[in-house]
Amino acid sequence: MPPTYDEVVASRRARLGSDAVAQGEIFAQAYKIALQVMDLREKHGLTQAQLARRCNMSQADISRIERGSTSPTARTLQRIADALDADLRLVARAPA
């Protein structure tokens, strides 16, 4: 029987170097932020352009954040949170 997708992914991850693992973690965090921004924006019924105007940013910047292709600064995240009437929080991680 051929390996499952999860088995193949686990095998490949096990062979990654520490730099690749760190980059993967950075990407995962950027993606998590992207999903939260997108979800809140859509809940407010806003387009990217409308959110950008509220934040005094370009629509392209919002797009890059939502695609996870950039790591926004804390100041940028605060501006987005303010525009979406949301709180910006640091939450303790669950124990590994």
N, CA, C and O atoms as CSV, one atom per row, in Angstrom:
chain,resi,resn,atom,element,x,y,z
A,1,MET,N,N,0.857,-1.177,0.000
A,1,MET,CA,C,0.000,0.000,0.000
A,1,MET,C,C,0.903,1.240,0.000
A,1,MET,O,O,1.861,1.297,0.771
A,2,PRO,N,N,0.618,2.219,-0.841
A,2,PRO,CA,C,1.448,3.428,-0.896
A,2,PRO,C,C,1.279,4.264,0.379
A,2,PRO,O,O,0.260,4.166,1.064
A,3,PRO,N,N,2.287,5.087,0.687
A,3,PRO,CA,C,2.186,5.920,1.899
A,3,PRO,C,C,1.092,6.978,1.749
A,3,PRO,O,O,0.761,7.397,0.639
A,4,THR,N,N,0.542,7.395,2.880
A,4,THR,CA,C,-0.468,8.449,2.872
A,4,THR,C,C,0.220,9.801,2.688
A,4,THR,O,O,1.438,9.915,2.826
A,5,TYR,N,N,-0.558,10.794,2.384
A,5,TYR,CA,C,-0.028,12.150,2.240
A,5,TYR,C,C,0.670,12.582,3.524
A,5,TYR,O,O,1.774,13.125,3.480
A,6,ASP,N,N,0.031,12.344,4.664
A,6,ASP,CA,C,0.617,12.747,5.943
A,6,ASP,C,C,1.948,12.047,6.194
A,6,ASP,O,O,2.870,12.650,6.742
A,7,GLU,N,N,2.054,10.793,5.803
A,7,GLU,CA,C,3.309,10.062,5.977
A,7,GLU,C,C,4.412,10.650,5.094
A,7,GLU,O,O,5.554,10.783,5.533
A,8,VAL,N,N,4.076,10.995,3.870
A,8,VAL,CA,C,5.057,11.589,2.957
A,8,VAL,C,C,5.520,12.936,3.493
A,8,VAL,O,O,6.718,13.220,3.503
A,9,VAL,N,N,4.582,13.768,3.939
A,9,VAL,CA,C,4.926,15.088,4.475
A,9,VAL,C,C,5.797,14.933,5.720
A,9,VAL,O,O,6.795,15.638,5.867
A,10,ALA,N,N,5.436,14.034,6.599
A,10,ALA,CA,C,6.217,13.826,7.824
A,10,ALA,C,C,7.636,13.373,7.487
A,10,ALA,O,O,8.593,13.814,8.124
A,11,SER,N,N,7.776,12.520,6.517
A,11,SER,CA,C,9.094,12.050,6.100
A,11,SER,C,C,9.936,13.186,5.537
A,11,SER,O,O,11.122,13.294,5.848
A,12,ARG,N,N,9.338,14.019,4.725
A,12,ARG,CA,C,10.071,15.155,4.147
A,12,ARG,C,C,10.458,16.170,5.208
A,12,ARG,O,O,11.568,16.702,5.187
A,13,ARG,N,N,9.556,16.438,6.127
A,13,ARG,CA,C,9.861,17.394,7.195
A,13,ARG,C,C,10.995,16.897,8.075
A,13,ARG,O,O,11.816,17.685,8.544
A,14,ALA,N,N,11.040,15.593,8.296
A,14,ALA,CA,C,12.087,15.020,9.141
A,14,ALA,C,C,13.471,15.229,8.528
A,14,ALA,O,O,14.469,15.242,9.248
A,15,ARG,N,N,13.537,15.390,7.207
A,15,ARG,CA,C,14.817,15.578,6.532
A,15,ARG,C,C,15.220,17.040,6.400
A,15,ARG,O,O,16.319,17.335,5.929
A,16,LEU,N,N,14.355,17.955,6.806
A,16,LEU,CA,C,14.651,19.382,6.667
A,16,LEU,C,C,15.702,19.833,7.669
A,16,LEU,O,O,15.788,19.315,8.783
A,17,GLY,N,N,16.497,20.806,7.249
A,17,GLY,CA,C,17.462,21.419,8.154
A,17,GLY,C,C,16.773,22.418,9.060
A,17,GLY,O,O,15.602,22.746,8.864
A,18,SER,N,N,17.499,22.897,10.046
A,18,SER,CA,C,16.919,23.822,11.026
A,18,SER,C,C,16.498,25.146,10.374
A,18,SER,O,O,15.512,25.750,10.797
A,19,ASP,N,N,17.233,25.604,9.350
A,19,ASP,CA,C,16.850,26.837,8.655
A,19,ASP,C,C,15.503,26.686,7.963
A,19,ASP,O,O,14.669,27.591,8.010
A,20,ALA,N,N,15.293,25.552,7.327
A,20,ALA,CA,C,14.030,25.312,6.634
A,20,ALA,C,C,12.878,25.212,7.624
A,20,ALA,O,O,11.780,25.699,7.354
A,21,VAL,N,N,13.122,24.588,8.758
A,21,VAL,CA,C,12.094,24.477,9.794
A,21,VAL,C,C,11.726,25.868,10.308
A,21,VAL,O,O,10.545,26.173,10.479
A,22,ALA,N,N,12.722,26.706,10.554
A,22,ALA,CA,C,12.472,28.068,11.035
A,22,ALA,C,C,11.683,28.869,10.003
A,22,ALA,O,O,10.751,29.589,10.361
A,23,GLN,N,N,12.047,28.750,8.727
A,23,GLN,CA,C,11.317,29.453,7.670
A,23,GLN,C,C,9.871,28.966,7.593
A,23,GLN,O,O,8.956,29.756,7.363
A,24,GLY,N,N,9.675,27.679,7.784
A,24,GLY,CA,C,8.324,27.124,7.785
A,24,GLY,C,C,7.480,27.688,8.911
A,24,GLY,O,O,6.292,27.960,8.733
A,25,GLU,N,N,8.093,27.862,10.066
A,25,GLU,CA,C,7.374,28.425,11.207
A,25,GLU,C,C,7.009,29.888,10.952
A,25,GLU,O,O,5.918,30.331,11.311
A,26,ILE,N,N,7.918,30.629,10.335
A,26,ILE,CA,C,7.634,32.029,9.996
A,26,ILE,C,C,6.478,32.100,9.009
A,26,ILE,O,O,5.574,32.922,9.163
A,27,PHE,N,N,6.504,31.241,8.000
A,27,PHE,CA,C,5.418,31.212,7.021
A,27,PHE,C,C,4.094,30.866,7.690
A,27,PHE,O,O,3.068,31.478,7.394
A,28,ALA,N,N,4.114,29.889,8.588
A,28,ALA,CA,C,2.885,29.477,9.268
A,28,ALA,C,C,2.292,30.631,10.070
A,28,ALA,O,O,1.074,30.812,10.081
A,29,GLN,N,N,3.135,31.414,10.742
A,29,GLN,CA,C,2.644,32.553,11.508
A,29,GLN,C,C,2.084,33.640,10.586
A,29,GLN,O,O,1.040,34.225,10.874
A,30,ALA,N,N,2.781,33.907,9.478
A,30,ALA,CA,C,2.297,34.914,8.530
A,30,ALA,C,C,0.947,34.488,7.960
A,30,ALA,O,O,0.057,35.318,7.773
A,31,TYR,N,N,0.801,33.210,7.690
A,31,TYR,CA,C,-0.455,32.698,7.135
A,31,TYR,C,C,-1.582,32.805,8.161
A,31,TYR,O,O,-2.719,33.131,7.817
A,32,LYS,N,N,-1.257,32.528,9.410
A,32,LYS,CA,C,-2.261,32.632,10.477
A,32,LYS,C,C,-2.755,34.078,10.600
A,32,LYS,O,O,-3.955,34.317,10.727
A,33,ILE,N,N,-1.836,35.028,10.563
A,33,ILE,CA,C,-2.211,36.443,10.616
A,33,ILE,C,C,-3.049,36.807,9.401
A,33,ILE,O,O,-4.050,37.515,9.515
A,34,ALA,N,N,-2.634,36.320,8.236
A,34,ALA,CA,C,-3.362,36.605,7.000
A,34,ALA,C,C,-4.815,36.158,7.102
A,34,ALA,O,O,-5.724,36.896,6.723
A,35,LEU,N,N,-5.029,34.964,7.606
A,35,LEU,CA,C,-6.392,34.443,7.732
A,35,LEU,C,C,-7.215,35.279,8.706
A,35,LEU,O,O,-8.403,35.505,8.477
A,36,GLN,N,N,-6.596,35.737,9.788
A,36,GLN,CA,C,-7.329,36.547,10.756
A,36,GLN,C,C,-7.720,37.895,10.158
A,36,GLN,O,O,-8.845,38.356,10.349
A,37,VAL,N,N,-6.798,38.525,9.437
A,37,VAL,CA,C,-7.097,39.817,8.802
A,37,VAL,C,C,-8.226,39.640,7.790
A,37,VAL,O,O,-9.183,40.414,7.770
A,38,MET,N,N,-8.102,38.610,6.952
A,38,MET,CA,C,-9.121,38.372,5.933
A,38,MET,C,C,-10.488,38.102,6.558
A,38,MET,O,O,-11.501,38.635,6.105
A,39,ASP,N,N,-10.510,37.276,7.595
A,39,ASP,CA,C,-11.764,36.931,8.257
A,39,ASP,C,C,-12.430,38.170,8.857
A,39,ASP,O,O,-13.628,38.382,8.671
A,40,LEU,N,N,-11.662,38.981,9.572
A,40,LEU,CA,C,-12.234,40.199,10.169
A,40,LEU,C,C,-12.690,41.190,9.103
A,40,LEU,O,O,-13.745,41.810,9.236
A,41,ARG,N,N,-11.902,41.336,8.055
A,41,ARG,CA,C,-12.277,42.266,6.975
A,41,ARG,C,C,-13.605,41.839,6.361
A,41,ARG,O,O,-14.493,42.665,6.150
A,42,GLU,N,N,-13.735,40.545,6.076
A,42,GLU,CA,C,-14.967,40.047,5.466
A,42,GLU,C,C,-16.154,40.155,6.423
A,42,GLU,O,O,-17.269,40.445,5.988
A,43,LYS,N,N,-15.931,39.928,7.716
A,43,LYS,CA,C,-17.015,40.068,8.698
A,43,LYS,C,C,-17.524,41.505,8.756
A,43,LYS,O,O,-18.696,41.742,9.051
A,44,HIS,N,N,-16.641,42.464,8.474
A,44,HIS,CA,C,-17.039,43.871,8.445
A,44,HIS,C,C,-17.590,44.271,7.076
A,44,HIS,O,O,-17.997,45.417,6.884
A,45,GLY,N,N,-17.605,43.344,6.133
A,45,GLY,CA,C,-18.144,43.621,4.802
A,45,GLY,C,C,-17.290,44.593,4.003
A,45,GLY,O,O,-17.804,45.355,3.184
A,46,LEU,N,N,-15.986,44.564,4.244
A,46,LEU,CA,C,-15.086,45.500,3.574
A,46,LEU,C,C,-14.299,44.820,2.461
A,46,LEU,O,O,-13.966,43.638,2.551
A,47,THR,N,N,-14.012,45.569,1.432
A,47,THR,CA,C,-13.079,45.116,0.413
A,47,THR,C,C,-11.670,45.436,0.900
A,47,THR,O,O,-11.491,46.165,1.875
A,48,GLN,N,N,-10.684,44.890,0.217
A,48,GLN,CA,C,-9.301,45.235,0.557
A,48,GLN,C,C,-9.078,46.731,0.396
A,48,GLN,O,O,-8.409,47.351,1.223
A,49,ALA,N,N,-9.626,47.309,-0.649
A,49,ALA,CA,C,-9.436,48.745,-0.903
A,49,ALA,C,C,-10.060,49.578,0.217
A,49,ALA,O,O,-9.475,50.571,0.650
A,50,GLN,N,N,-11.230,49.186,0.681
A,50,GLN,CA,C,-11.885,49.926,1.759
A,50,GLN,C,C,-11.085,49.838,3.050
A,50,GLN,O,O,-10.915,50.836,3.750
A,51,LEU,N,N,-10.593,48.640,3.366
A,51,LEU,CA,C,-9.762,48.485,4.557
A,51,LEU,C,C,-8.488,49.303,4.424
A,51,LEU,O,O,-8.052,49.945,5.380
A,52,ALA,N,N,-7.900,49.280,3.255
A,52,ALA,CA,C,-6.667,50.036,3.022
A,52,ALA,C,C,-6.887,51.525,3.277
A,52,ALA,O,O,-6.054,52.179,3.904
A,53,ARG,N,N,-7.998,52.055,2.796
A,53,ARG,CA,C,-8.288,53.478,3.031
A,53,ARG,C,C,-8.433,53.769,4.518
A,53,ARG,O,O,-7.956,54.795,5.003
A,54,ARG,N,N,-9.090,52.867,5.241
A,54,ARG,CA,C,-9.249,53.061,6.688
A,54,ARG,C,C,-7.904,53.048,7.414
A,54,ARG,O,O,-7.745,53.696,8.449
A,55,CYS,N,N,-6.946,52.315,6.872
A,55,CYS,CA,C,-5.625,52.170,7.507
A,55,CYS,C,C,-4.602,53.141,6.945
A,55,CYS,O,O,-3.460,53.184,7.403
A,56,ASN,N,N,-5.011,53.921,5.953
A,56,ASN,CA,C,-4.081,54.808,5.248
A,56,ASN,C,C,-2.916,54.002,4.657
A,56,ASN,O,O,-1.744,54.350,4.806
A,57,MET,N,N,-3.290,52.926,3.991
A,57,MET,CA,C,-2.329,52.037,3.340
A,57,MET,C,C,-2.800,51.813,1.909
A,57,MET,O,O,-3.886,52.248,1.527
A,58,SER,N,N,-1.984,51.139,1.136
A,58,SER,CA,C,-2.414,50.795,-0.216
A,58,SER,C,C,-3.147,49.451,-0.193
A,58,SER,O,O,-2.940,48.628,0.698
A,59,GLN,N,N,-3.997,49.255,-1.180
A,59,GLN,CA,C,-4.695,47.978,-1.316
A,59,GLN,C,C,-3.681,46.865,-1.545
A,59,GLN,O,O,-3.879,45.742,-1.081
A,60,ALA,N,N,-2.605,47.163,-2.251
A,60,ALA,CA,C,-1.573,46.161,-2.512
A,60,ALA,C,C,-0.932,45.679,-1.213
A,60,ALA,O,O,-0.597,44.501,-1.088
A,61,ASP,N,N,-0.757,46.586,-0.240
A,61,ASP,CA,C,-0.205,46.182,1.055
A,61,ASP,C,C,-1.150,45.215,1.778
A,61,ASP,O,O,-0.710,44.215,2.346
A,62,ILE,N,N,-2.427,45.516,1.751
A,62,ILE,CA,C,-3.414,44.631,2.378
A,62,ILE,C,C,-3.396,43.276,1.678
A,62,ILE,O,O,-3.445,42.236,2.335
A,63,SER,N,N,-3.326,43.285,0.363
A,63,SER,CA,C,-3.277,42.047,-0.401
A,63,SER,C,C,-2.065,41.202,-0.022
A,63,SER,O,O,-2.184,39.992,0.172
A,64,ARG,N,N,-0.908,41.834,0.084
A,64,ARG,CA,C,0.310,41.100,0.460
A,64,ARG,C,C,0.182,40.494,1.862
A,64,ARG,O,O,0.627,39.372,2.102
A,65,ILE,N,N,-0.423,41.236,2.774
A,65,ILE,CA,C,-0.624,40.721,4.130
A,65,ILE,C,C,-1.580,39.528,4.098
A,65,ILE,O,O,-1.332,38.513,4.748
A,66,GLU,N,N,-2.662,39.651,3.346
A,66,GLU,CA,C,-3.646,38.572,3.280
A,66,GLU,C,C,-3.118,37.344,2.550
A,66,GLU,O,O,-3.593,36.235,2.796
A,67,ARG,N,N,-2.163,37.514,1.673
A,67,ARG,CA,C,-1.546,36.370,0.991
A,67,ARG,C,C,-0.453,35.745,1.844
A,67,ARG,O,O,0.036,34.658,1.538
A,68,GLY,N,N,-0.070,36.432,2.914
A,68,GLY,CA,C,0.993,35.929,3.759
A,68,GLY,C,C,2.364,36.103,3.140
A,68,GLY,O,O,3.320,35.441,3.543
A,69,SER,N,N,2.464,36.994,2.159
A,69,SER,CA,C,3.743,37.169,1.468
A,69,SER,C,C,4.606,38.253,2.092
A,69,SER,O,O,5.692,38.552,1.595
A,70,THR,N,N,4.125,38.841,3.180
A,70,THR,CA,C,4.904,39.835,3.907
A,70,THR,C,C,4.656,39.662,5.393
A,70,THR,O,O,3.620,39.142,5.806
A,71,SER,N,N,5.592,40.091,6.171
A,71,SER,CA,C,5.429,40.063,7.626
A,71,SER,C,C,5.199,41.500,8.089
A,71,SER,O,O,6.149,42.277,8.192
A,72,PRO,N,N,3.949,41.858,8.368
A,72,PRO,CA,C,3.660,43.232,8.763
A,72,PRO,C,C,4.278,43.574,10.115
A,72,PRO,O,O,4.447,42.711,10.976
A,73,THR,N,N,4.606,44.831,10.277
A,73,THR,CA,C,5.141,45.292,11.553
A,73,THR,C,C,4.024,45.349,12.591
A,73,THR,O,O,2.840,45.291,12.259
A,74,ALA,N,N,4.426,45.461,13.838
A,74,ALA,CA,C,3.444,45.591,14.918
A,74,ALA,C,C,2.595,46.843,14.708
A,74,ALA,O,O,1.387,46.827,14.948
A,75,ARG,N,N,3.232,47.929,14.256
A,75,ARG,CA,C,2.491,49.173,14.002
A,75,ARG,C,C,1.441,48.978,12.902
A,75,ARG,O,O,0.314,49.459,13.025
A,76,THR,N,N,1.810,48.279,11.838
A,76,THR,CA,C,0.859,48.018,10.753
A,76,THR,C,C,-0.288,47.154,11.248
A,76,THR,O,O,-1.448,47.422,10.932
A,77,LEU,N,N,0.021,46.128,12.015
A,77,LEU,CA,C,-1.036,45.275,12.556
A,77,LEU,C,C,-1.960,46.054,13.478
A,77,LEU,O,O,-3.167,45.814,13.495
A,78,GLN,N,N,-1.397,46.992,14.250
A,78,GLN,CA,C,-2.235,47.803,15.131
A,78,GLN,C,C,-3.162,48.693,14.315
A,78,GLN,O,O,-4.328,48.859,14.676
A,79,ARG,N,N,-2.669,49.263,13.230
A,79,ARG,CA,C,-3.510,50.101,12.366
A,79,ARG,C,C,-4.662,49.285,11.781
A,79,ARG,O,O,-5.796,49.759,11.711
A,80,ILE,N,N,-4.361,48.060,11.362
A,80,ILE,CA,C,-5.405,47.191,10.810
A,80,ILE,C,C,-6.401,46.822,11.894
A,80,ILE,O,O,-7.610,46.857,11.665
A,81,ALA,N,N,-5.906,46.468,13.070
A,81,ALA,CA,C,-6.799,46.119,14.178
A,81,ALA,C,C,-7.712,47.287,14.524
A,81,ALA,O,O,-8.912,47.098,14.721
A,82,ASP,N,N,-7.159,48.487,14.598
A,82,ASP,CA,C,-7.981,49.672,14.891
A,82,ASP,C,C,-9.051,49.873,13.827
A,82,ASP,O,O,-10.200,50.177,14.147
A,83,ALA,N,N,-8.676,49.702,12.560
A,83,ALA,CA,C,-9.631,49.895,11.463
A,83,ALA,C,C,-10.741,48.849,11.492
A,83,ALA,O,O,-11.845,49.095,11.006
A,84,LEU,N,N,-10.445,47.681,12.062
A,84,LEU,CA,C,-11.431,46.600,12.122
A,84,LEU,C,C,-12.077,46.484,13.504
A,84,LEU,O,O,-12.763,45.504,13.795
A,85,ASP,N,N,-11.854,47.491,14.351
A,85,ASP,CA,C,-12.400,47.501,15.704
A,85,ASP,C,C,-12.068,46.193,16.431
A,85,ASP,O,O,-12.930,45.537,17.015
A,86,ALA,N,N,-10.782,45.849,16.369
A,86,ALA,CA,C,-10.307,44.603,16.968
A,86,ALA,C,C,-9.142,44.899,17.904
A,86,ALA,O,O,-8.542,45.973,17.855
A,87,ASP,N,N,-8.839,43.933,18.751
A,87,ASP,CA,C,-7.690,44.036,19.648
A,87,ASP,C,C,-6.522,43.272,19.045
A,87,ASP,O,O,-6.704,42.244,18.392
A,88,LEU,N,N,-5.343,43.778,19.269
A,88,LEU,CA,C,-4.117,43.095,18.889
A,88,LEU,C,C,-3.545,42.515,20.166
A,88,LEU,O,O,-3.246,43.255,21.103
A,89,ARG,N,N,-3.387,41.184,20.217
A,89,ARG,CA,C,-2.977,40.540,21.450
A,89,ARG,C,C,-1.846,39.552,21.210
A,89,ARG,O,O,-1.714,38.970,20.133
A,90,LEU,N,N,-1.045,39.382,22.236
A,90,LEU,CA,C,-0.092,38.293,22.283
A,90,LEU,C,C,-0.695,37.267,23.234
A,90,LEU,O,O,-1.110,37.602,24.343
A,91,VAL,N,N,-0.736,36.040,22.799
A,91,VAL,CA,C,-1.331,34.980,23.595
A,91,VAL,C,C,-0.269,33.930,23.859
A,91,VAL,O,O,0.486,33.556,22.962
A,92,ALA,N,N,-0.216,33.460,25.089
A,92,ALA,CA,C,0.766,32.435,25.453
A,92,ALA,C,C,0.541,31.186,24.617
A,92,ALA,O,O,-0.595,30.789,24.355
A,93,ARG,N,N,1.636,30.580,24.209
A,93,ARG,CA,C,1.563,29.334,23.429
A,93,ARG,C,C,1.215,28.171,24.345
A,93,ARG,O,O,1.522,28.168,25.538
A,94,ALA,N,N,0.575,27.202,23.751
A,94,ALA,CA,C,0.313,25.969,24.480
A,94,ALA,C,C,1.629,25.234,24.667
A,94,ALA,O,O,2.487,25.280,23.785
A,95,PRO,N,N,1.808,24.558,25.792
A,95,PRO,CA,C,3.056,23.820,26.005
A,95,PRO,C,C,3.267,22.785,24.909
A,95,PRO,O,O,2.319,22.145,24.455
A,96,ALA,N,N,4.508,22.630,24.494
A,96,ALA,CA,C,4.818,21.685,23.426
A,96,ALA,C,C,4.807,20.267,23.899
A,96,ALA,O,O,5.051,19.352,23.113
